């Protein structure tokens, strides 16, 4: 069992809960509960930063394009973007499918939660600045361009489910060896491991904080693996990360949400 930080949907308060990430269960009022039976608020409140092309497989897919205009060389620093506050939602909350779109892209990501102000830190000191870890789904409308901000495709309402909880870094012995699995309607559709990150978490924190400050509560998504699955209206997404837990959400068309329907 791990002591996790979470917020149950509708209560608006933070709780420390005893949880079993492997079984996706937790204790509430002395009773065992399953993550999938409860609605959650996102367990984070700070700015969420994403990192592009940090999985080796994704980098390899695009490396031939890096020598073309406009840059004509591979990126030398982390490529960052922001998932603004309107994108945040919790576990078991619906992901809106915008009108006119047929499918969405799933972005399974390990999320690093910052524990204190981090400016120009060294990789060897990174652990001192990490509160813990959670799971994020960096949802996008499928797009190809990496050369301009994909705000319309990535910053939609509800496009960043996070949760269900924050696991203390003390309970994650090696965040550089975590298996990530994505199930769509119960079928395994993607599998990868954080050992395939180009920049490890400590290196990433050193490189990012060299030019910008991360503050307590901010979140850094370490990257999205190659070949992300696509989903349609009604699909259930289940993201599992070893030692962290599971994040479950269902895609629901905006029309159905407007009518008050979640299924």
Backbone as a ProteinNet text record, in pm:
[ID]
protein_1_A
[PRIMARY]
XXXXXXXXXXXXXXXXXXXXXXXXXXXXXXXXXXXXXXXXXXXXXXXXXXXXXXXXXXXXXXXXXXXXXXXXXXXXXXXXXXXXXXXXXXXXXXXXXXXXXXXXXXXXXXXXXXXXXXXXXXXXXXXXXXXXXXXXXXXXXXXXXXXXXXXXXXXXXXXXXXXXXXXXXXXXXXXXXXXXXXXXXXXXXXXXXXXXXXXXXXXXXXXXXXXXXXXXXXXXXXXXXXXXXXXXXXXXXXXXXXXXXXXXXXXXXXXXXXXXXXX
[TERTIARY]
83	0	87	38.2	107.9	15.8	75.2	-0.3	0.8	-117.1	-125.5	-205.2	-185.4	-257.3	-360.6	-486.2	-593.7	-705.8	-799.6	-918.4	-1036.5	-1135.9	-1253.8	-1345.2	-1403.5	-1486	-1608.2	-1632.5	-1748.5	-1721.7	-1608.8	-1578.3	-1487.2	-1397	-1310.8	-1210.3	-1179.7	-1081.5	-974.6	-855.5	-745.4	-742.3	-716.2	-707.4	-578.4	-527.7	-423.9	-490.7	-477.7	-546.8	-445.7	-480.1	-404	-450.2	-355.5	-392	-297.8	-348.6	-268.4	-266.2	-162.9	-159.6	-166.6	-107.5	-107	-247.3	-329	-465.9	-566.8	-521.5	-610.2	-723.1	-685.2	-781.8	-729.7	-821.8	-783.7	-884.2	-849.1	-937.7	-1007.8	-1139.2	-1219.2	-1317	-1308.2	-1392.5	-1383	-1258.9	-1235.4	-1277.7	-1322.8	-1367.6	-1283.7	-1262.7	-1187.5	-1272.7	-1217.3	-1285.7	-1197.8	-1263	-1190.2	-1186.6	-1071.8	-1055.2	-1165.3	-1201	-1297.5	-1439.8	-1465.2	-1600.6	-1621	-1518.7	-1522.9	-1481.4	-1543.4	-1501.7	-1402.3	-1301	-1190.2	-1170.7	-1124	-1070.1	-925.9	-872.4	-728.8	-649.3	-546	-471.5	-363.2	-368.2	-266.6	-336	-264.5	-321.4	-228.7	-103.1	-7.2	-12.8	84	94.7	146.5	85.3	126	206.6	330.1	418.6	439.1	427.9	455.9	588	645.5	771.5	750.5	781.5	770	896.9	879.3	990.4	1092.7	1045.8	1140.9	1147.8	1065.8	1080.9	1163.7	1259.4	1350.4	1275.8	1171.2	1096	1029.3	972	908	1011.2	1124.8	1233.8	1279.2	1295.7	1342.5	1243.2	1113.5	1011.7	1027.8	1074.2	1075.3	1214.7	1319.4	1454.4	1490.4	1432.1	1462.2	1405.3	1293.3	1233.7	1314.8	1397.5	1470.6	1572.5	1616.7	1714.6	1650	1516.3	1443.9	1414.2	1370.4	1331.7	1214.2	1200.9	1278.8	1404.5	1424.2	1532.9	1659.9	1642.7	1754.2	1852.8	1805.2	1886.4	1796.2	1837	1755.9	1748.3	1643.1	1634.2	1746	1800.5	1911	1866.6	1744.1	1691.4	1551.1	1497.3	1360.7	1259.6	1168	1060.7	939.7	904.7	800.6	673.4	562.1	432.9	354	243.7	163.2	25.1	-21.3	-160.9	-229.8	-305.1	-361.7	-467.8	-506.5	-592.7	-726.7	-775.5	-904.5	-899.6	-779	-767.4	-775.8	-755.4	-746.1	-880.1	-877.6	-992.7	-938.9	-1028.3	-985.4	-1015.6	-974.1	-1001.8	-1152.6	-1199.8	-1341.1	-1426.4	-1363.5	-1435.5	-1433.3	-1538.4	-1543.4	-1442.7	-1392.3	-1308.9	-1398.2	-1417	-1507.2	-1448.6	-1528.8	-1493.9	-1556.6	-1474.4	-1529.4	-1615.1	-1711.2	-1796	-1710.3	-1740.8	-1668	-1545.6	-1508.5	-1393.5	-1442.3	-1372.8	-1411.1	-1330	-1207	-1123.1	-1024.6	-970.3	-870.2	-748.1	-635.3	-510	-480.6	-449.3	-419.5	-271.2	-241.3	-103	-69	-36.2	-5.6	127.7	127.7	249.5	265	387.3	422.3	434.5	369.7	368.6	449.3	548.4	632.6	576	542.5	485.6	598.4	615.1	723.7	688.1	786.3	761.2	806.3	898.9	942.9	1006.6	1023.1	1074.5	1206.7	1213.2	1330.5	1383.5	1504	1570.1	1714.9	1753	1891.6	1943.1	1866.2	1907.7	1998.1	2070.9	2155	2081.9	2111.7	2043.6	2058.6	2175.7	2199.1	2116.9	2062.6	1979.9	1830.6	1792.7	1654.1	1554.8	1590.8	1499.2	1452.8	1535.9	1502	1385.8	1355.9	1255.3	1128	1120.9	1005.3	916.7	788.1	692.2	650.5	622.4	577.7	541.2	461.3	429.9	281.3	227.1	91.2	86.8	-34.2	-53.6	-130.3	-91.4	-164.5	-196.9	-307.9	-343.9	-341.3	-234.2	-215.6	-294.5	-425.1	-516.2	-492.7	-501	-486.3	-583.3	-621.6	-678.2	-560.3	-566.1	-450.8	-404.2	-272.3	-213	-70.2	-10.9	121.5	229.7	195.3	296.8	360.1	494.1	568.9	638.5	605.5	679.4	600.2	480	403.6	318.1	284.3	204.7	70.5	42.7	-82.3	-189.7	-215.8	-308.1	-448.4	-496.4	-632.6	-646.1	-537.5	-541.8	-515.6	-446	-402.6	-460.7	-518.8	-559.8	-710.5	-784	-929.9	-970.7	-1092.1	-1145.8	-1142.5	-1091.5	-1092.1	-988	-889.9	-791.3	-667.1	-675.1	-562.7	-612.6	-674.7	-706.4	-578.4	-582.3	-467.3	-516.9	-437.6	-475.7	-447.4	-515.3	-616.5	-558.1	-426.3	-364.1	-218.3	-151.9	-7.5	57.9	148.2	225.6	357.5	391.2	516	635.3	735.7	854.4	923.2	900.9	959.8	905.4	785.8	724.1	751.5	831.8	866	1018.1	1065.3	1208.5	1290.1	1237	1311.7	1215.2	1189.2	1096.9	1150	1276.7	1333.9	1315.8	1234.2	1209	1062	973.5	830.1	761	691.2	615.6	484.3	452.7	327.8	245.3	117.3	28.4	-99.7	-149.2	-274.3	-371.7	-487.2	-594.5	-710.7	-762.7	-882	-992.6	-1096.4	-1206.8	-1155.1	-1055.1	-1001.4	-893.6	-863.7	-762.2	-632.1	-521.3	-390.8	-352.1	-332	-303.6	-167	-104.9	26.4	101	231	314.3	452.7	506.8	640.1	696.9	816.4	883	963.5	965.9	1039.2	1190.2	1238.4	1380.3	1412.8	1310.1	1329.8	1325.1	1320.3	1327.1	1464.9	1467.4	1595.1	1661.5	1585.7	1632	1565.7	1646.5	1591.9	1523.9	1447.6	1378.2	1475.5	1584.4	1679	1740.1	1777.2	1835.5	1734.2	1610.7	1505.5	1483.7	1479.7	1461.4	1578.6	1699.3	1815	1804	1770.1	1764.6	1652.5	1536.9	1422.9	1446.9	1494.5	1510.9	1633.1	1711.2	1821.9	1770.7	1649.6	1598.6	1460.5	1398.7	1269.3	1253.3	1180.1	1157.9	1032	1042.4	926.1	894.1	765.8	726	649	636.8	564	425	389.8	260.2	261.2	366.2	375.8	397.6	367.2	372.2	449	537.7	613.4	580.9	519.2	492.4	619.3	673	806.8	809.8	693.1	688.9	579	546	443.1	509.8	490.4	554.9	504.1	580.3	542.8	418.3	355.8	237.6	124.3	83	-27.7	-158.2	-239	-366.4	-465.3	-556.4	-664	-794.4	-882.9	-1008.3	-1124.4	-1243.9	-1365.1	-1469.9	-1580.5	-1691	-1729.9	-1737.6	-1777.5	-1663.9	-1542.5	-1428.4	-1383.7	-1345.7	-1290	-1138.6	-1068.2	-922.3	-876.1	-787.1	-728.4	-576	-512.9	-368	-314.3	-222.7	-158.8	-10.7	41.4	185.2	225.1	322.7	366.5	398.9	353.9	378.9	303.6	236.7	162	11.9	-41.3	-183.9	-245.6	-373.2	-446.5	-526	-536.6	-617.3	-719.7	-847.6	-955.5	-1044.5	-1072.5	-1164.2	-1235.3	-1351.2	-1430.3	-1450	-1440.5	-1462.4	-1612.7	-1658.5	-1801.5	-1814.7	-1898.4	-1914.7	-1968.9	-1930.9	-1977.7	-2129.9	-2191.5	-2338.6	-2400.3	-2346.2	-2400.6	-2376.9	-2259	-2230.5	-2324.7	-2353.7	-2445.6	-2585.7	-2619.1	-2750.4	-2750.8	-2633.1	-2623.3	-2597.1	-2561.3	-2534.5	-2387.8	-2348.4	-2207.5	-2180.2	-2279.1	-2255.8	-2311.6
-119.5	0	125.3	230	358.2	466.7	568	684.7	783.7	809.7	894.1	1020.5	1122.5	1248.2	1253.9	1282.7	1278.7	1372.8	1393.4	1474.6	1408.8	1371.7	1306.7	1410.5	1375.5	1468.5	1512.8	1642.7	1697.4	1742.2	1698.2	1735.6	1857.5	1871	1987.1	1993.9	1881.4	1878.7	1774.9	1795.5	1703	1600.2	1477.4	1369.8	1291.9	1237.3	1136.4	1001.2	916	788.6	674.8	563.6	441.3	374.7	350.9	298	185.8	99.9	-5.7	21.3	90.4	123.7	1.6	-110.1	-229.6	-286.2	-279.3	-330.9	-223.8	-96.9	16.6	23.8	9.1	17.9	115.3	158.8	246.5	227.4	278.5	269.6	402.6	396.8	516.1	480.7	552.8	527.1	381.2	327.2	191.8	83.1	119.9	20.1	26.3	-89.2	-98.9	-50.8	38.1	91.6	73.4	62.9	53.5	190.6	222.4	351.4	374	271.5	285.2	312.4	299	320.3	459.2	543.9	674.8	781.4	898.8	1011.9	1096.3	1145.9	1215.2	1354.3	1446.1	1571.4	1547	1629.7	1617.5	1647.2	1570.4	1587.5	1694.9	1778.2	1882.4	2016.3	2123.5	2258.2	2354.7	2314.6	2404.3	2398.1	2462.3	2461.8	2326.2	2274.7	2146.2	2172.4	2126.2	2139.8	2003	1996.6	1874	1883.7	1768.2	1761	1676.5	1732.4	1659.9	1579.3	1467.5	1391.8	1344.6	1304.9	1259.9	1107.9	1036.8	891.7	861.1	770	741.9	697.9	616.4	568.4	681	778.9	892.8	979.1	999.3	1075.4	1008	876.5	803.1	811.6	813.2	824.9	952.6	1059.5	1191.2	1242.7	1165.5	1220.7	1262.6	1196.9	1238.6	1376.6	1411.5	1543.2	1654.8	1621	1724.4	1796.4	1731.2	1793.6	1878.4	1886.5	1967	2104.9	2196.8	2330.7	2317.6	2407.6	2531	2518.1	2406	2402.9	2334.6	2231.9	2163.7	2100.3	2066.7	1996.3	1943.7	1839.7	1788.8	1891.3	1886.3	1978.8	1952.7	2060.4	2049.2	2068.3	2113.5	2137.5	2078.1	2057.7	2005.5	2096.3	2035.7	2109.6	2106.7	2221.7	2228.8	2290.9	2257.1	2319.6	2316.5	2388.7	2398.5	2338	2260.6	2218.7	2310.7	2411.7	2510.9	2451.2	2530.7	2480.4	2430.4	2485	2439.6	2295.6	2243.3	2105.9	2002.1	2045.8	1950.6	1886.7	1758	1685.7	1566.7	1492.8	1384.1	1247.6	1147.3	1009.1	985.7	911.2	877.2	996.2	1107.3	1219	1204.8	1249.7	1231.6	1319.7	1268.1	1345.9	1391	1521.1	1566.3	1542.1	1486.1	1475.9	1595.1	1691.1	1814	1786.5	1873.6	1863.9	1870	1784.5	1782.1	1693.5	1639.4	1548.8	1405.1	1312.7	1171.7	1094.4	1140.4	1065.8	1157.5	1104.8	1174.3	1085	1148.1	1075.6	1068.1	949.4	926.6	953.1	1032.3	1063.5	1018.9	891.8	838	892.7	955.4	1019.5	1004.2	975	985.8	1134.1	1176.3	1317	1334.7	1422.5	1453.4	1576.5	1565.4	1676.3	1741.9	1871.8	1945	1975.9	1956.1	1972.3	2104.4	2173.8	2305.7	2378.7	2509.3	2592.3	2537.7	2519.9	2460.6	2555.2	2608.5	2697	2654	2624.4	2587.2	2475.9	2371.7	2260.7	2165.6	2082.8	1981.3	1847	1766	1636.7	1553.3	1558	1475	1519.9	1641.7	1692.7	1688.4	1631	1638.8	1581.6	1473.1	1409.4	1505.6	1602.4	1697.1	1788.2	1794.6	1888.4	1819	1687.9	1611.3	1571.8	1608.5	1563.5	1420.2	1389.7	1255.5	1244.9	1141	1109.3	1076.6	1107.6	1068.9	1033.8	1011.5	973.1	1083.4	1112.9	1210.2	1150.3	1193.6	1160.6	1290.6	1310.8	1432	1416.4	1438.5	1416.8	1523.5	1482.2	1575	1537	1636.8	1608.5	1571.3	1460.2	1419.5	1531.3	1553	1657.2	1616.7	1680.6	1642.3	1744.4	1872.6	1976.4	1980.1	1985.8	2006.7	2142.8	2226.1	2350.8	2474.2	2455.2	2568.4	2516.7	2602.1	2556.8	2497.4	2375.2	2306.5	2338.1	2466.2	2506.9	2453.1	2466.6	2422.2	2271.2	2198.1	2051.4	1996.5	2072.3	2017.3	2088.1	2207.3	2287.9	2295.8	2196.4	2193.2	2161.8	2201.3	2168.9	2017.7	1977.3	1836.1	1751.1	1814.8	1738.9	1699.4	1704.8	1656.3	1592.9	1475.1	1402.6	1368.1	1383.3	1354.6	1278.7	1180.2	1113.8	964.2	892.3	945.3	1017.1	993.5	1045.3	1075.4	1133.7	1154.1	1051.4	973.1	877.6	944.1	938.2	996.9	935.3	1018.1	964.7	857.2	858.1	754.4	616.5	610.5	483.2	441.2	519.5	487.4	473.7	350.5	328.1	368.3	347.6	383.4	433.2	565	618	605.2	568.1	545.3	403.9	323.6	184.7	149.7	236.8	215	176	63.3	17	96.1	138.8	210.3	129.3	111.1	35.2	114.8	110.5	177.9	73.7	65.6	-24	60	20.5	82.3	-22.5	2.7	-93.4	-231.9	-232	-356.9	-421.3	-365.9	-422.9	-345.2	-415.9	-351.4	-294	-161.2	-95.2	-25.3	-6.5	56.8	12.5	-8.7	-47.7	10.6	71.7	129.7	137.4	192	197.3	326.2	386.7	511.9	493.7	370.9	349.7	397.9	419	463.1	615	687.8	833.5	877.3	976.3	1031.6	1107.6	1195.1	1264	1198.2	1146	1090.9	1202.4	1164.7	1266.1	1363.4	1319.1	1415.9	1508.1	1450.9	1533.2	1631.6	1586.5	1674.3	1792.3	1764.9	1873.2	1970.9	1919.9	2010.2	2097.4	2036.7	2111.8	2215.3	2179.6	2272.7	2387.7	2356.4	2462.7	2549.7	2514.7	2601.1	2733.9	2730.8	2854.3	2895.9	2815	2854.4	2791.7	2860.8	2814.5	2729.6	2614.7	2533.2	2554.6	2569.1	2598.8	2481.7	2482.5	2377	2360	2237.4	2207.6	2200.6	2254.9	2242.4	2095.8	2065.9	1927.5	1922.8	1825.2	1804.9	1666.7	1663.7	1536.9	1497	1379.4	1346.2	1308.6	1286.7	1252.9	1152.9	1143.5	1050.4	952.7	821.5	723.5	730.6	666.7	659.5	574	591.1	516.3	524.1	644.1	657.7	608.9	537.5	489.5	603.1	582.7	677.4	620.7	709	667.7	746.9	689.2	750.7	764.1	824.6	842.9	709.5	707.9	588.3	498.9	523.8	439.4	468.8	362.6	376.9	362.9	458.4	458.7	425.3	329.3	292.5	296.6	387.9	399.7	345	250.5	192.9	228	272.2	289.7	218	129.8	51.8	142.5	101.9	167.4	300	345.6	471.8	445	356.8	325.7	322.4	357.5	357	486.1	532.8	649.9	605.4	621.7	574.1	691.6	702	804.2	751.8	806.3	766.9	886.2	861.5	966	982.8	1106.8	1137	1258.2	1249.5	1360.9	1483.8	1600.5	1725.3	1734.3	1681.9	1684.8	1608	1490.9	1411.9	1480.6	1541.3	1611.6	1730.6	1798.2	1912.6	1869.2	1744.8	1691.4	1630.3	1629.1	1572.7	1425.7	1366.4	1222.6	1192.7	1094.5	1057.2	920.9	855.2	722.4	716.5
0	0	0	-66.3	-71.5	-18.5	42.3	84.3	-31.8	-91.1	-209.7	-178.7	-260.9	-248	-359	-322.5	-421.2	-381	-474.1	-448.8	-518.7	-441.3	-497.9	-561.2	-674.7	-750.9	-670.1	-671.8	-603.6	-462.2	-403.7	-266	-256.7	-355.4	-358.9	-245.6	-183	-74.8	-108.5	-51.6	-72.7	39.7	2.4	100.1	79.2	187.4	179	197.6	98.5	97.3	93.6	155.1	140.4	11.3	-79.8	-210.5	-251.6	-337.4	-399	-549.1	-600.5	-743.4	-834.1	-793.1	-877.3	-895.7	-789.8	-797.7	-834.7	-841.1	-868.8	-766.5	-638.5	-529.4	-423.9	-336.1	-225.6	-113.2	4.9	119.7	142.7	160.4	188.6	300	411.9	528.6	572.3	563	609.7	513.9	394.2	297.7	170.4	110.5	-13.2	-130.4	-210.2	-327	-450.5	-566.9	-693	-760.2	-818.4	-886.1	-988.1	-1062.4	-1171.3	-1123.1	-992.2	-940.1	-881.3	-888.8	-824.9	-925.5	-918.4	-1000.5	-921.4	-991.7	-927.2	-985.9	-901.4	-951.2	-995.4	-1086.3	-1114.9	-988.1	-958.6	-833.1	-841.2	-944	-963	-985.2	-950.9	-964.5	-1037.2	-1061.9	-1125.2	-1276.5	-1339.3	-1485.1	-1532.9	-1638.9	-1695.4	-1822.4	-1822.7	-1938.3	-2001.6	-2133.4	-2206.3	-2279.8	-2311.5	-2385	-2509.2	-2624.4	-2750.8	-2778.7	-2849	-2907.6	-2804.5	-2685.8	-2584.5	-2573.5	-2649.4	-2660	-2784.5	-2771.1	-2881.1	-3005.6	-2990.4	-3105.5	-3182.3	-3110.3	-3175.8	-3246.3	-3182.1	-3243.2	-3372.4	-3368.9	-3486.3	-3601.2	-3568.6	-3673	-3754.8	-3691.2	-3753.8	-3786.4	-3758.9	-3769.6	-3911.9	-4014.1	-4150.9	-4181	-4115.5	-4137.4	-4072.9	-3974	-3901.7	-3990.6	-4097.7	-4186.7	-4295.1	-4292.3	-4390.5	-4332.4	-4418.2	-4373.6	-4277	-4177.9	-4164.4	-4079.1	-4004.7	-3907.7	-3959.7	-4041.7	-4106.6	-4007.7	-3889	-3790.9	-3679.8	-3609.7	-3498.3	-3385.5	-3304	-3190	-3090.1	-3033.3	-2938.4	-2793.8	-2773.8	-2639.1	-2631.7	-2511.1	-2499.8	-2570.2	-2643	-2709.8	-2617.4	-2561.2	-2459.7	-2514.4	-2451.5	-2478	-2347.1	-2343.4	-2221.9	-2245.8	-2148.4	-2144.1	-2043.1	-2089.5	-1997.3	-1905.8	-1806.1	-1698.8	-1751.1	-1861.9	-1915.9	-1964.5	-1989.8	-2038.8	-1927.7	-1802.6	-1693	-1659	-1635.4	-1580.1	-1502.6	-1436.9	-1351.6	-1408.6	-1334	-1369.9	-1370.4	-1468.9	-1488.5	-1532.4	-1568.7	-1628.4	-1781	-1851.7	-1996.9	-2070.1	-2181.4	-2272.9	-2389.1	-2407.7	-2513.9	-2653.1	-2741.4	-2883.1	-2953.9	-3001.6	-3060.9	-3183.2	-3206.4	-3325.1	-3451	-3545.2	-3671	-3671.1	-3554.2	-3545.6	-3527.5	-3592.8	-3583.9	-3481.9	-3452.6	-3360.4	-3288.7	-3179	-3099.4	-3084.1	-3050.8	-3028.6	-2879.5	-2832.5	-2690.9	-2664.9	-2562	-2528.7	-2387.9	-2370.2	-2236.9	-2188.4	-2070.1	-2022.4	-1871.2	-1829.3	-1688.9	-1655.1	-1546.6	-1506.8	-1379.1	-1383.1	-1268.3	-1199	-1071	-994.9	-914.1	-934.3	-870.5	-725.6	-635.7	-492.9	-434.8	-503.2	-456.9	-574.1	-559.5	-667.8	-719.8	-852.1	-916.4	-1023.8	-1001.2	-1096	-1112.8	-1235	-1267.7	-1175.4	-1164.8	-1080	-1158.1	-1086.3	-1147.3	-1146.3	-1246.1	-1258.5	-1132.3	-1071.8	-953.3	-832.5	-838.4	-728.5	-759.7	-874	-920.6	-819.9	-750.8	-655.7	-546.2	-513.2	-407.3	-446.4	-575.8	-625.5	-672.9	-656.8	-704.8	-587.5	-594.2	-492.1	-517.8	-642.8	-676	-822	-853.6	-991.8	-1005.4	-1123	-1155.6	-1304.2	-1355.4	-1495.8	-1566.4	-1689.9	-1771.1	-1907	-1961.7	-2099.5	-2178.4	-2253.2	-2333.7	-2463.8	-2453.8	-2566.1	-2673.1	-2798.6	-2911.5	-3022.1	-3101.9	-3232.6	-3322.7	-3394.9	-3476	-3569.2	-3571	-3655.5	-3687.4	-3787.4	-3834	-3802.3	-3794.6	-3783.7	-3644.7	-3642.6	-3518.8	-3520	-3618.3	-3637.3	-3596.7	-3546.7	-3494.2	-3378.9	-3283.7	-3168.4	-3211.4	-3166.6	-3203.6	-3099.9	-3078.7	-2972.4	-2997.6	-3118.8	-3150.4	-3135	-3157.2	-3151.3	-3010.7	-2924	-2796	-2673.8	-2691.8	-2576.3	-2559.6	-2606.4	-2593.6	-2449.4	-2414.1	-2281.5	-2259.8	-2143.3	-2107.1	-2176.6	-2241.9	-2319.6	-2239.3	-2105.6	-2025.6	-1896.1	-1904.1	-1780.6	-1705.6	-1573.2	-1488.4	-1365.8	-1321	-1197.4	-1198.2	-1108.8	-1016.3	-896.1	-869.3	-748	-775.4	-676.9	-681.4	-588.7	-644.3	-566.4	-527.3	-400	-352.4	-424.5	-451.8	-519.2	-434.9	-303.1	-217.9	-250.1	-310.8	-345.1	-489.2	-560.5	-700.1	-705.1	-693.6	-675.9	-797.6	-919.2	-1040.4	-1147.6	-1151.4	-1252.9	-1394.5	-1408.8	-1541.4	-1591.6	-1522.7	-1563.6	-1541.9	-1585.4	-1563.4	-1694.6	-1690.4	-1805.7	-1816	-1937.5	-1965.5	-2064.3	-2034.3	-2121.9	-2145.7	-2268.7	-2303.6	-2357.1	-2291.9	-2335.8	-2388.9	-2503.7	-2559.8	-2561.7	-2485	-2471.9	-2431.8	-2342.8	-2290.4	-2374.7	-2491.6	-2580.5	-2567.4	-2544.4	-2534.3	-2670.2	-2674.6	-2800.8	-2803.8	-2689	-2687	-2561.1	-2575.4	-2462.2	-2480.7	-2375.8	-2383.4	-2242.5	-2229	-2099	-2090.9	-1973.3	-1957.2	-1973	-1982.1	-2012.1	-2153.5	-2236.4	-2374.6	-2389.6	-2278.3	-2286.1	-2335.7	-2423.5	-2469.1	-2354.6	-2292.6	-2172.3	-2051.6	-1960.3	-1837.5	-1758.7	-1656.7	-1577.4	-1513.1	-1448.8	-1392.7	-1498.3	-1613.9	-1720.4	-1774.7	-1789	-1839	-1744.4	-1614.8	-1518.2	-1520.3	-1535.5	-1545.7	-1669.5	-1784.1	-1909.6	-1909.1	-1853	-1852.8	-1755.5	-1636.6	-1536.2	-1563.8	-1664.2	-1703	-1758	-1820.3	-1880.5	-1828.1	-1742.1	-1684.6	-1546.8	-1461.1	-1324.5	-1317	-1253	-1220.3	-1073.4	-1042.1	-905	-844.3	-713.6	-642.4	-703.6	-737.2	-796.7	-947.7	-1012.7	-1157.8	-1195.6	-1320.8	-1368.2	-1499.8	-1512.2	-1634.8	-1689.9	-1809	-1876.9	-1951.1	-1921.5	-1970.5	-2117.6	-2180.1	-2321.4	-2350.5	-2478.9	-2527.1	-2623.2	-2604.5	-2692.7	-2836.2	-2924	-3064.9	-3085.4	-3199.9	-3242.2	-3140.1	-3103	-3007.7	-3069.7	-2993.8	-3047.9	-3068.1	-3162.1	-3186.7	-3131.3	-3087	-3025.1	-3083.6	-3069.9	-3122.4	-3012.3	-3046.3	-2952.5	-2889.4	-2757.2	-2684.3	-2640	-2688.8	-2650.3	-2507	-2435.6	-2301.6	-2309.3	-2249.5	-2246.9	-2105.5	-2095.8	-1966.7	-1980.9	-1909.4	-1910.7	-1779.3	-1787.4	-1670.2	-1671	-1558.7	-1541.6	-1413.3	-1425	-1309.8	-1191.7	-1073.7	-945.6	-929.6	-1035.8	-1027.3	-1017	-1102.7	-1097.5	-1234.9	-1242.1	-1368.7	-1382.6	-1505.8	-1540	-1643.2	-1610.8	-1697.6	-1736.9	-1866.7	-1917.5	-2040.1	-2066.1	-2181.6	-2274.2	-2404.5	-2504.2	-2525.8	-2515.5	-2532.4	-2623.7	-2723.9	-2817	-2745.5	-2793.5	-2733.5	-2736.6	-2840.4	-2849.2	-2733	-2702.3	-2592.2	-2458.7	-2443.5	-2319.2	-2300.4	-2410.2	-2401.7	-2360.1	-2396.1	-2360.1	-2219.8	-2156.3	-2022.1	-2018	-2133.4	-2137.2	-2132.7	-2052.5	-2039.9	-2098.5	-2159	-2213.8	-2355.6
[MASK]
+++++++++++++++++++++++++++++++++++++++++++++++++++++++++++++++++++++++++++++++++++++++++++++++++++++++++++++++++++++++++++++++++++++++++++++++++++++++++++++++++++++++++++++++++++++++++++++++++++++++++++++++++++++++++++++++++++++++++++++++++++++++++++++++++++++++

